[in-house]
Amino acid sequence: DVKVTQSSRYLVKRTGEKVFLECVQDMDHENMFWYRQDPGLGLRLIYFSYDVKMKEKGDIPEGYSVSREKKERFSLILESASTNQTSMYLCASSLFALLGNSPLHFGNGTRLTVT
Amino acid sequence: SQELEQSPQSLIVQEGKNLTINCTSSKTLYGLYWYKQKYGEGLIFLMMLQKGGEEKSHEKITAKLDEKKQQSSLHITASQPSHAGIYLCGADFVTGTASKLTFGTGTRLQVTL
C-alpha cells in the first residue's frame, strides 16, 4: 500500500512565523501535491510537482512556496504565516503524470492554526 | 468548485438504509474519482471511473458514470456506521501531462443506529 506521511497532525504557529509542512511518500511516485481544505470551499490546490526540483503553481499559490529536493519529499513553506492560512493541509502523491492511470493517494493531513 | 457540484451537502440515514450521492459537472470529464474522508483525517481513494456508462463496485459501494460523462453517482447499500464520513468526488478535466483534480465540496454522511 502507498504511504503518504505528513510530519505533524496538529500545528499551532504565531502570525509572522515561517512554517514548514513536510510530506514523505514511500512508493517512488513522480507527482506530489499540496492542497488546503476549508469548510464550504472544499480542496484547493496550492502547488504540485512532477519531478525533483520542479514545481507548478496550483489555484492558490499566494503566500506559499514549495521545495522538492528529493523524489520522496515535498515541503510546503509558509514564508510569513497569517491567520487566513489557518486550515487543514493535505499532501498527495500519484505514480503517473496522467491521472487516468493512477489516482491520488493522500496523507492524513496537518491541521494548522495561526494565532 | 463551481465546476463540480455535489448533492446533497449532508445526509443522515438510519443503519441498513440505502443512499445515493451525486456529483455533477458542467463540463465533460476525462476521469471521475470518489474519495472518503473520516472526520479530521486524509482522503481514502474509493474508485475511479473513466468511460461513459462505467460502473464499479467495492463491497457495498457502487459508483456509476453517465454516458455523457458529466454526472456520477455513488450508491451505498445497507449502510453501516463505518460508512459515516465525508464523500468527495474529484474530476479530471484536462488530459495531458501533470493533470490535477478539481474537487467537489463533499457530502457529509451520518449513519444512525
HADDOCK unambig.tbl for C-alpha pairs under 7 A between the chains (distance, minus, plus):
assign (segid A and resid 40 and name CA) (segid B and resid 105 and name CA) 6.26 0.50 0.50
assign (segid A and resid 41 and name CA) (segid B and resid 105 and name CA) 6.09 0.50 0.50
assign (segid A and resid 42 and name CA) (segid B and resid 103 and name CA) 6.68 0.50 0.50
assign (segid A and resid 42 and name CA) (segid B and resid 104 and name CA) 6.28 0.50 0.50
assign (segid A and resid 42 and name CA) (segid B and resid 105 and name CA) 4.22 0.50 0.50
assign (segid A and resid 42 and name CA) (segid B and resid 106 and name CA) 6.93 0.50 0.50
assign (segid A and resid 43 and name CA) (segid B and resid 103 and name CA) 6.02 0.50 0.50
assign (segid A and resid 50 and name CA) (segid B and resid 98 and name CA) 6.52 0.50 0.50
assign (segid A and resid 90 and name CA) (segid B and resid 42 and name CA) 6.83 0.50 0.50
assign (segid A and resid 97 and name CA) (segid B and resid 97 and name CA) 5.22 0.50 0.50
assign (segid A and resid 97 and name CA) (segid B and resid 98 and name CA) 4.57 0.50 0.50
assign (segid A and resid 97 and name CA) (segid B and resid 99 and name CA) 6.44 0.50 0.50
assign (segid A and resid 98 and name CA) (segid B and resid 96 and name CA) 6.33 0.50 0.50
assign (segid A and resid 98 and name CA) (segid B and resid 97 and name CA) 5.56 0.50 0.50
assign (segid A and resid 98 and name CA) (segid B and resid 98 and name CA) 6.17 0.50 0.50
assign (segid A and resid 98 and name CA) (segid B and resid 99 and name CA) 5.91 0.50 0.50
assign (segid A and resid 99 and name CA) (segid B and resid 99 and name CA) 6.06 0.50 0.50
assign (segid A and resid 100 and name CA) (segid B and resid 31 and name CA) 6.14 0.50 0.50
assign (segid A and resid 105 and name CA) (segid B and resid 45 and name CA) 6.80 0.50 0.50
assign (segid A and resid 106 and name CA) (segid B and resid 42 and name CA) 5.91 0.50 0.50
assign (segid A and resid 106 and name CA) (segid B and resid 43 and name CA) 5.61 0.50 0.50
assign (segid A and resid 106 and name CA) (segid B and resid 44 and name CA) 6.93 0.50 0.50
assign (segid A and resid 107 and name CA) (segid B and resid 42 and name CA) 5.43 0.50 0.50
assign (segid A and resid 108 and name CA) (segid B and resid 41 and name CA) 4.88 0.50 0.50
assign (segid A and resid 108 and name CA) (segid B and resid 42 and name CA) 3.83 0.50 0.50
assign (segid A and resid 109 and name CA) (segid B and resid 41 and name CA) 5.93 0.50 0.50
assign (segid A and resid 109 and name CA) (segid B and resid 42 and name CA) 5.31 0.50 0.50
